[in-house]
Amino acid sequence: MIYRKRKQCYEYRNNSEKIGASWAQKRKLAREGRAVIIGHCPSWLRQTEDEKGFESMPERVKLVHRVRAKQEPSHANLERN
């Protein structure tokens, strides 16, 4: 029983160190401008093929602008009250 607990503790610590090192590498690449750390991005953007930045998708940008234009009058009314 004690052996199993000790082994579990070692595995957790080992996994934690590996994950920590992986994130440290990702942060280093991001600081150097060689990578972007993100799991998801807004639907009107997509990650570039080299994964160093984002590019907008014009058809989706237009849709976002249309939705935003329809929302603005209602937001303006709320701000006046």
Secondary structure, DSSP 8 states (H G I E B T S, - for coil): -HHHHHHHHHHHHHHHHHHHHHHHHHHHHHHTTS----S---TTEEE-TTSSSEEE-HHHHHHHHHHHHHHHHHHHHHHH-
